[in-house]
Amino acid sequence: MEQLRDNRLSSGQAMVEFTIDLFAIVLIIAGICDFIAIASRHSEIFATLRGKAGAAAIDASANDAGAIIPDGATPSPVLTESRLASSLLGEESKEEVPLSDTLRKWLYQDRIDSITVHDEVWLPPLEVRSGE
């Protein structure tokens, strides 16, 4: 009779362990799925920004590069950071990516419903006048 009672207790323990493990497995799978969605969206945003910044850098006229190379001057071998930054062309974007219901409710308890994805790209004008 004593051994029968021990088997029932260990079966109950296994069921509790299975329930806890199942909860953890669902959270891990939901986290992986959300990570893939967020990383994919971040990659799409960055690709779009690179395209926009590249087009702006190509369209930049030689006059835009005047801050780097003044009229009738040879290119300066050393530029200060502020002087170089004043002529850079940039694009930036922020976007909210919603979390899955599982992570939002189980992990964050409805306190967070989305993740902000942000990226920025800075390029110099690609058409630079030569020194005279």
N, C-alpha and C positions, 0 to 999 in steps of 0.2 A: 504494500500500500504506500509505503514511504517513497519508493522509487517512482511510482506513477505520479505522485504529486510533484517531484523534482522535474520530471519531463514536461509537465504542464507549465511550470514556472520558466523553464528555459525556452519553451516555445513562445511564451509571452514576451520574453526579453528579445528574442530574435525578431518578433513583429515590431517592437518599439524601435530597435536598431534599423530595421528595414525602412520604417517610416521616416526616421531622421535622415538616413542616407538618401532616400528618394527626394526629400526636401532639398538637400544639398546638391544633388545631381541636377534637379530642375533649375536651381539658381545658377549653377555653373553653365549649363546649356543656354539659359536666357542671357547670361552675361556675355558669352561667346558670340551669340547672335547679334546682340546690341553692339558689341565691339566691332564686328564686321560691318554692320550698317553705318556706324559712325565713321569708321576708317574709310569706307568707300565714299561716303559723302564728303569727307575732308579731302580725299584725293581728287574728286570731281571739282570741288571748289578751287583747289590749288591749280589744277590744269586750266580752268577757265581764267583764273587770275593771271597765270603765266601768259596765256594767249593775249589778254587785254593789255598787259604791261609790255609785252613784246611788240604788239602793234603800235602802241603809243611811243615806244623807244625808236621804232623804225620810222614812224611819221614825224618824229621830232626834227625840226630844221636845224641847220648848222648854227643859226642864231641862238638856239637853246643851249648849245654847247659853249657859248661865249663866256659863261661864268668859269668854265674850266680853262679855255684858251682865249684870252682877250685878243682884240684886233691887233694884227701886226706883231704878235708875240710868238715865241716858241713854247711848246707845251712845258708846263712846270713839272719837274720830276717829282716834287713833293707837294702834295695838296693837303691843306688842313681839312679836318673832318667836316667842319661846318661849311666850308667852301664846296666840297665835293657833294655833301648832302643837299645843298641848295639847288643843285641841277638834276637830282635824281627824279625819275618818274615812278610813281607808285600806284598800286591798286590794293584795296583790301576788302574783305567781305566777312560778315558774321551771319550765321544761320543757326536756328534752333532745330535740333534733331530729337524727335520724341523718343522716350524710352518705352520698352515693352511693358505691358500691364504687370507681368510677373515681377520685374525688377522694381517698377514704380510702387507697387502695393506691398510686396513682401520685403524688399530690401530697404527702400526709402520711405515706406509707410505714407505714401501720397504727399510727401514734403517736396519732392523733386519730380517733375514730369518731363523734363527735357534737358539735353546737354547742349551748350553753346559751342559750335565749331567756328573757329576764327583763324584766318590766315591772311598774310599780306606778302606782296612781292614788290621789290624796288629794283629798278634798272637805270643805268645811265643812258642818255641819248646815244644812239648807235651811229649817227652821222656826226663826225667830229672834223672840224676844219684842220687843215695842216698848217703848221707855222710857216710864216713867210720870211 
